[in-house]
């Protein structure tokens, strides 16, 4: 079965759903590299018009990656919730966009709908949305998760404190940690990308972070962003593991290139849950969101595992993997893979908003690493624009990197003062438990806004003195 739409005297034809989705996707360099992009703006518009007329129910009958060949497709199909889908089952993709923009699609309705949406459905509707549509709809989706703090509440913006160091020097990491904490960062997670990725080093870093969290009674969680098999070995050695990290993709072959499958992720989640390290909250429940996933448009193509699909559709399929394991955090590292996949600031901006939109509609706690590599046609102004748009759209968390420059991973991200600026500009606060801790520690002052204290908090003075002595 094919699809078609006429523009003037020319009729454009698309042989299958995979082709239609790819041709309808807004221009990006990765799709051109893969040879799946529309050949012209006219063909792209024709594909979008044909896609707008497609019933949502069609996505239940045609897979972009075959069911028989791919465990991600099987996960999507086998966990589909027909009852949750029922309220929108009669709509086309275009009608669905209109419904999402309407008042009926409020937070309650979208939360109930999420299990009834497939990644391909949300990818399709995102291709029809303007930038303001992506922000407005995503803002209505609230996804709340908990481990030692409560993330994703309305009016809150959390941060991952990212104290990477090119040699994993503990003094260097400590200096970055202190800088972030004194700017109010760290409520989403304190997460280190290790420069030396082996199990003894992972255990060393985890132990250091755990000692810090306990010493200052911080209502946050730590993570060392190593391969899931290393984390499993660290758990076996008695390391204080809070969150299990893993990069994931939207096809079985992509995940295989990462050295993982769904069974391994399930094993890791069960191991982390068995430690019971999450806080017990006032309602008597324990924080049990123990997974941290990262994704990025282009990862499947870079692994030769995109199955002829456009990169944004495959990215949305990665969110089905994430959703299955009930994560605390999902982070799209939007501009990290490079200009081969997202060429310039405009493409990065659009991709970041698409990823956030799709993840939130699917019920995920989405964050974004608003970032670019130094060989991309992008700059800090582009990232400021995306950062501001994402924060108005209700993103759960962003990155906090000293000076916005990750000296270990060698890319440009967002800084502690960027997060502070967004909180002040938009009236956002950290996670409630962390917000109260910042005030108790004397980092911030009480009041309606987020104001840093004018003097160094006494509790951190000894740490500053030790760092100055090194």
N, C-alpha and C positions, 0 to 999 in steps of 0.2 A: 504494500500500500504506500502511495506517495502523497505529497502535498504540493499545492501550487497556489500562486497568486499573480495577478496581472498588474503591471504598472504601465499605464499607457497602452501601447500596442504590443508590449513584450510580456510573455508569460514565463515566470520563473518556476521551475520545478525542483522539488527536493525529494530524494528517493526514499528516505526513511526518517524516523524521529531524530536519530543521532545527527543526521545532516541538517535537518531543519533547525535544531537547537544550536548547532555550530554556526550556521549562517546568520541566525538571529542575534548572536552575541555581539555586543559592542566591540569595536575594533581594539585588538591588542596584539602585540608582537608575537606572543607565544602561539596563538592560533594561526597566524601567518606562517610561522616557522613549521608548524605541524601540517600546513596545507589544508586546513579545514575552514578558514575564515571566508566570509563573503568576498567575492571578487570586486564588488563595488558597493557604494552606499545605497544604490537603487536595489541591488539584490538583498542587502541587509534589511531594508525597509520591507521588501516583499516577504522575506522570511518572518519578520516580526508580525506582519499583518496575518500571514497564514497561521502563525503560532497563536495569535490572539483569538482566532476562531476555533482553535482546537479544544475539545472538551477535556476538562481535567481527568475525567474517567479514562481517557485514552492512555494515560501514563500507567494505568494498571494492566494494560493489555500488550504494551510494546516496551521492551527493555532496551536501553541504550548500550548496555553490556549484557551479553547473554546469561541467563539464569544458570544454565548448565556449566558455564565456564568460570563463574566468579562468585566467591562467597560473600562479597559485599552486596551484590544484587540479591542473593538469596536472603541475606539479613533484611534488606529493605522490603522484599516481598513478604517474607514469612512473619515479620513483626508489624505489618500494616494493620491499622485499627480502622476497620470499615465503619464502625459506629461513630467514631470521632469525625470521620470524613463526611458523614451523611449531610450535615448542614450546607456543604458547598459542592456536593457531588453533581448537582445539576448545572454547574457553571462552566463556561469556557475559561481559558486562561485570561483573556481580556476582561471578562466579567468578574473574575476573581480579583484582578487588580482593582477594579472599581469598588468591589465589596470591601477589600482591605482598606481602602481610603475612606470608606464611609463610617458613620457613627456606630453601626451595628458591630463592627469589628473592634470591640474594646478589649481591654486586657483580659477580662474573664473569658470572653469568647475565643480569643487567640490562644490562651493557655489550654482550653479544652480541645481546640482544633489541632494542636501541634502533633499528637500521635497519629492523626489521620492524614498527615501530609508526607509525601515522599520528597526526597531531595530534588528529583527531576521537576516536580511541580513547582517548588519554590525557586529553583534556578530559572525555570521558564518565565514565571511572572516577574522575576527581577529584570529580565532582559527587556521587558516592556515599561519599566519604571524609569522616571527621571530621577535625578539626584535627590530632589526634595521628597519624592515619593519614598525612596529607600530610607531616608531619615525619618519621615513622619510615621511610616508603618512600623519600623523597628522600634521606635520610641514607645509604642503601645504594648510592646512585649516585655514583660518583667519576668526574669528567670532568676530565682533566688537559690543560692547554695550555701552550705555551711560545713566548716571543719572546726576551726577555733574561733572564727568570726562569721558574720552573716554578710554575704556578698550579693550584690544585684538589687538591693532595695531602691525604690525611686528616690531621687535626690542625692544619690551617693555615687562616687567615683573612686574605685580602688586602684592601687598600683602594684605592679610587681617590682620590687627592689632588686635590681640586676647588678650585683657587685663583681662582675667578671674581672679577672686579672690574667695577663698573658703567661704568667708562670705559676698561677695559683698561690701566690705569696699571701700568707695569712695576714700580714700587716697591711698590705695593699687592699685586700678584701675588706678588712676591718675599717679602713679609712673610708671606703666607698659606702659601707654599711652605715657608718655613723653619719656621713653626709646625707644619705637618704632618710634616715630616721629623723634627723633634725629638720628636714623639709616636710615631714609628715608622710613619707612614703613607706610602703611595705605591708599594707593590709591584705592585699591579694595573696602574696607569697614573697618570701625571700628566696630567690631562685638563682643558682650559680650554674653557668655553663663551664664545666671543668676543662682546663687546657690540657691536662693529662688525664685521659679517660680510661682508668682502670679501677678495679674494685677497691684496693687499699686506699687510693686517693679519694674515691667516692665516700668511703667510710670516714676518712679523716675530715672531709668537708662537712658531711652530715653531722658528725659529732660536734664540730666547732659551732655550727649553726644552732644545734639543739642546746648547747650550753649557753649561748647568747640569749635565746628565747626564754630559757628557764631563769637565767640571772635577772632579767628585766621583766619577767612575767608578762611577756608580750602576747596578745591575743592574735597571733598570726601563725603561719605554717612555713616550713622550709621545704626546699626541693633541690636536688642536684640533677641537672638535666642530662642524664646519661642514658644509655640504652636500657630497655626494660630488663634484659637478662642480667645486667650489672646490678640493678636495683634488687632483683630477686636474690642474687648472691649476697648483697649487703644485708638484706633482711635475714637470711640464713646465718649471717655472722653476728646478728644481734644489733645492727646499726639502728639508730633512731630515725626511721623513715616515716615521714608524714605523708607525702604525696608521691605517687608513681608517675614519672614522666615518660611520654613517648611521642615521636613524630608519627603521624598517620596519613594515609592517602585514601583515595576514593575508589580504588580497584584492588582486587586481590594481588595482582602483579606488582602494583606500587608498594603495597605493604610487604610483600615478599622481598622487594629490593631493600626495604628497611630492616629485614630480618625478623619480621613478626607475622602473626596471623591472629585471628579472633580468639582462638583457644589460648594462646600465650597471654593476651591481654586479660582474659578472664582469670587466668591463674594468678597474674600479678595483682589484680584487684582483690581477689580473695585473700592473698597473702597480706596486703596492706590493711584490709579490714580486720584481719585476725589480730593485729597489733592494738586495736582500739585506742588510738592516740588522739582522736578527736575530742573536743570539749563536750561536756554534758551541759546542755542549755537549760534555761529556766523551765521549759516545758517537759523536761525529763528525757528528751531525746539526745542521742549522741551525734556529733557531726561525722557523717559517714560518706561524704563526697571526697574520694581519695585519689582521683585520677586527674592528671594535667596533660592535655593534648595540645600539640602544635601542628598547624597545617600551613599550606601556602599554594596559591595558584601557580601552576607550572611544575610542581614536584612530580606529577605522573608523567608528563611529557619528558622531563629531564631523565626519568628512569626508563623511557621507552615503553611506558605502560598505560598510555592514555586511551587505548582501544579505539582510536579514531574520533574521540569526543573532544569538544572544546574544553579548555582548562577550567572555566568557571563551573560548568556542569559537574566535572569530576571533583572539583573542590567541594561542591555542595554534597556530593556522595560521601566524602570523608566525614561530614557531620552526622551521617547515619551511623557510622562506626563509633564516633564519640558519644552520640546520644545513648547508645546501647549500654555504655558503661558508667553512666550517671556521673560525669566529671564535676570537679569543683571549678575548673577553669578550662576554657578552650581559647587558644590564641592563634589568630591568623597572622603570620609573619609576612605581611603583605608585599613589601618591596625587597625582601632579602635575597630572593633567588637570582634577581638580576634583570637587566634590560632586554635580554633575549625573550623574556616572558611578559614583562610589563615595562614598556620602553621608556615612558616619561612620567612626569608628575600627574598628568591628566589620567593616564591609564591606572596608575597606582591609586589615585583618589577614588576613581570609580570602583576598582576592585575591592578596596577596603570597605566601602559602603555596601557593596553587594554581599561580601562575605558576612559582615555583621548582620545584614538583613536576613540572609538565608539561614544563618545559624540561629538567630532569635526566633524566626518563624517555626523552626524545627524544635524549639524548646531548649536551646543550649545557652549556657552562661558565657557569652562571647566577649572576648577582649581582642585588642588589636595592637600589634607592634607596628606603630606608624613609622615606617623606616624606608631607607633606600641605600643602595650601594653607591660607591663613589664614581662608578662609571655609567650610572644611569643619567638620563636627561631630566634630573629633578634636583630640587634644592630645599632649603629649610622652609621657605615660604610655602611651597607645595605641601610640606608635611604639617605646617601650622594650619593650613586650610582643611586638610583631612582630619587632623586632631580635633579642631573645633566642630566640624560637622559630626564626627562620631560622638563627641560628648553631648551635643544637642540631641543626638539620636539615642542616647541612653546606653552607650557602651559600658559593660561591666567593669573593665579595667584596662589600663594602658601600662606601658613600660616606664620605669624610672632608671636611667643610666647616667652616671656622672658626666655632666657636660654634654649629654646627648650623643656622645661618641664612645662606642664600645671598642676599647683598645685591644681586646682579645679577639672578638669576632670580626673586627675591622668593617663596621658599617655604622650608619647614622640612624639614631632612634630618637626617642623623646627623653627629656631630662626630668630631674626632680622639680626644677622650677617650672617646667611646662605643666606638670600635673597641678602644681600650686596655682599657676595662672588660670587653668581651666576651672579649678574649684572656686577661685575668687570671681572669675568672670561670670560663671553660670550658677553660683550659689550652691555648689555641690560640696558634700562632706565625705570623709572617709567612712569605711564600714563602722557601724555604731560602737562595737566593742573597742575597735582601734581608736576611734575618735575620743572615747572616754579615757583610754590609756594615755593618749597624747596629752590630754589636759592634766591627768594625774601626774605625769612625768614632768610637766612644765614645758613641754615642747610647743604647745599652742595655748592660747588664752581662751577662757570661756567667752561665749557670746554667740550671736546668730551666724556670723561668718567664720571663716577659717583664717585666724591670724596667728602668725608665729610669735612666740615670746621674744622680747627684745634682748634677753641675756641667755647665755649658755645654761641649760638646766643643770642643777647641781648633781643629779644622778649620773650625768655623762661626763662631768669634769675629769674624773680619774682616767677614763678611757682616752680622752683628748690628751691628757698629760702623757700617758704611755705612748701614744702614737707620735707625739712631738719628740719624745726621747729616742725613738728608733731611727 
